[in-house]
Amino acid sequence: IHLANTRGIKGDNITKEIGGRTHVEEFLKWGRDPVKTFKQWSKKADDPWQCIRACIELVELNKNPNYKSTLIAEIDQSTSCLQHVALLTGDEALADRVNLGDEYNDIYQEIGDSMQELLDERVSEQHRRKIVKTALVSWAYGGNAFSACQEYHKSNIPFIKAMDASDRLSFAHRVINHIEGELQEAVDFNNHVEALLQERFDNTRERNAIWRTPSQFS
């Protein structure tokens, strides 16, 4: 499952495990000679360096079934910022979109596929998802188009690399605007919290804010 995550395979854990197993020979080839296969895994993997590290581990495991891995495989909570917003506001529709319901949903892919500019033949489905995720994660933690652009400067996605710095910033603004249009409930929540913060800061020297959750917990 970890290899599937780093390779860019999407879905629930069962789907990821099945997808990961279909790429075992590829993973073993990469892990046996990372230098020789660099051009393959560096382009194909969603997270190249974590992927190749896991491939090396898989090679060792393949040699010895009792091999004890030293690999750090983190458990990533899916879109946790938006999940918190959904829980705090009691928004069931948003909760369903961020995997707090019964069915798996990939909100990064969903938003990427809904942005007309990204439906360009030069942008793969995988890259549409990554472009939106890069901006959305930054935005969800309080960032903006500028912080998203800083991440785009580091991107190895050809569509973004072909832009100059000014174009990337303009592009980041368009992506953030699209995200906000798709997530109006989260925008409203952020504005509400910001208003609470400003109200508290205007009337107290303490740097804190208090609000009451849907469950009436302060």
N, C-alpha and C positions, 0 to 999 in steps of 0.2 A: 504493500500500500504506500509506503514511504517512497519507493522508487517511482510508483505511478504518479504520486504528487509532484515529484521533482521533474518527471518527464512531461507533465502537463496533461495527464489523463484526468478527466472530470467525471463527476457522478458520486454516488454513495460509495461506501467502503467495499461493498461486494463488487460493484462495477469497476472500481479502481483495482481491486485484487485480480480480477479476471483480466483487465487491461494490462496490468503489470506483468502477469504471467505470460501473456502473448509476446512480450518484448524481452523475455529472459535471455535468448541467444544474443540479442543486440546488447543488452546490459553486460553480459559476460565478455563479449568482444571488446567493448569499451574499457571494461575494468582490467582486462589482461594487458592492454597497451594504451593507456590514456593519451600518450603523446602522439602516437601514430594515428589515433582516431579522433584527435582534437577537433578537426573541422566538422566531424559528424555530431558528437555530443554537445559541442558548444553552440551549435545552431538548432539542433532538434529538441534539446531539453528546455523546459520552462525555467528551471533553476539549475543551470549547467554545473556549478561547482558542488552543490549538494548532491546532484545526481551522480557525478563521476565518483565522488567519495563513497556513495552507497554502492556503486558498481564494483569498486575495489573490494568492499566488504563482501559482496555477493560472490566474487571470485574465490575468496578465502573460505566462505561457507560451502561453496560447491566442492572444494577440495576436502574439507573436513566438516561433516555434519555436526560435530560437537564444538565447532569454533564459537567462541564467545565474542560477540561483537562489542566494539567500543564506540560504535556510531551513536551520536546523539540525534534521536528522531523526536522532534517536538510534536505535540498534539496541538494543532491550530484550530482555534474556535472560529467558525465561519462568520464573517461580517459581524463581529461582536459589538462594534459600536452601534450599528443599526439595530441589532437585536436588543441592546439596552434601551434604545429609543422606543422600540415597539413595546417593550415590557413596561417602561415608565409611563407611557401614554395610553397603554391598553389598546393599541392599534392592531386589530387582528389581521387586517389586510397586509400591513407591513410585516407583521410576524410571519405570515405565510410566505412572503417573498424572501425572507431571510432564514428559512429553514427552522422555524419554530412550530411549524405545522406538521401534517402527516406526510407531505410529499417533498422530495428534494427539489430545490430550485437554485439556479445559478444566477444571482442578480447581476453579477459583473457581465456575464455573457448576454443576459437579457437586455441590459442597458446598451452594451456595445452594439448589439444587433439592431437596436432601435435608432442608432445615430446614423443618419444618412451619409455623412462625410466618411464614416468608417466602412461603408459598404462599397469600398473601392477594391478593384481586383488586386491591387498591390498589398492589401491588408488581409491577412488570413484570419480565419475565425478565432484561432488561438491568440493572435496579436490584438484583435479587437478587444478581447476579454482583458488582456494584460494592460492595454492602454487605459481602459476604464478603471480597472482595479488600482493602478498606480495613482490616478487622480482621486478616486473615491476614498481610498484609505487615508490619503493625505488630508482631504477635505473633512472626513469624518472625525479626525483628531484635531480639528480646528484650523487646518491649513486653508490655502486658497489657490488661485491659479499660479501665483508665483512659486509657491512651494511644490506644486505639481510639476511645474516647468523645470525646477531644479532636478527633480527625479527623471524627467524626460531627457535632460542633458546627458544622463548616464546610460540611457537606454541603448540596446543593441538592435532594436526593431528598425529595419531598413526604412520604413515609411517615415519614422521620426528622425532617424539619422540624416536623411536627405534634406531636412529643414535647417535653416540657419537659426541662430538664437532668437531673433525677433519673431520669426515664424512659429517657433516652438511656444513662445509665450502667448501669441495670439491663438494658437491651437489649444493650449491649455485652458484659456479663457472659454473657448467654445465647448470644450469637454466638460468643464465645471458647470457652465450654464445648462448644458443638456442634463447633467446629473441632477442639478437642482430642480429642473423641470420634471424629472422622473420621480423625485423624492420630495415632493412638496411637504409631506407630513414631517419629514426630518428637518426640513428648512424651518417650518413653523415651530417645531420643538426648540431648535437652536436659538431662534429669535426670542422665544418665550424665556428661555434660561438666561440669555444675554440681558433681557429687560429686567429680570429678577436680580441679576448680578449688579447692574447699574443702579437699581433702586437701593439695594443694600449698601453699595459703596458710597452712595450719596448721603446716607443717613447713619453710617457707623464707620468707625476706624478699623473695624475687624474685616479681614479679607475672607469673607465667607458668604454663603447664600443658603437659604433654607426654603425648600418647597415640599409639598405634600404629594406623595405618589398615589396612584389610583387605589392602592390598598390602604390608604390613609396613614402610611408610615412616613414620618417626617425625616 
